[in-house]
């Protein structure tokens, strides 16, 4: 069964367990990464495959990177601090209220 995604493109989220946050730039309705990637996750914390997975421009205190995270491990992020991943400025426009809109949709 494919569920509707709880979060959307441009939404800022944070990880439920690990100290990072990011902006969503793509959504897979179910797990869409490699079996090797999936199997590398410790079984005790391995998420179900039958849920949306999100591609994030992510950051923590030390670095910026791309992350692939299951819906069950994400929470909305209310921190108004702008994200610093360099791809965000290329792909998104940030409104004065802090909302990230995809640039390809911002003109519409």
HELIX and SHEET records of a PDB file:
HELIX    1   1 UNK A   35  UNK A   39  1                                   5    
HELIX    2   2 UNK A   43  UNK A   45  5                                   3    
HELIX    3   3 UNK A   71  UNK A   73  5                                   3    
HELIX    4   4 UNK A   86  UNK A   91  1                                   6    
HELIX    5   5 UNK A  103  UNK A  106  1                                   4    
SHEET    1   A 5 UNK A  64  UNK A  70  0                                        
SHEET    2   A 5 UNK A  53  UNK A  59 -1                                        
SHEET    3   A 5 UNK A  21  UNK A  28 -1                                        
SHEET    4   A 5 UNK A  12  UNK A  15 -1                                        
SHEET    5   A 5 UNK A  74  UNK A  76 -1                                        
SHEET    1   B 2 UNK A  92  UNK A  94  0                                        
SHEET    2   B 2 UNK A 100  UNK A 102 -1                                        
END                                                                             
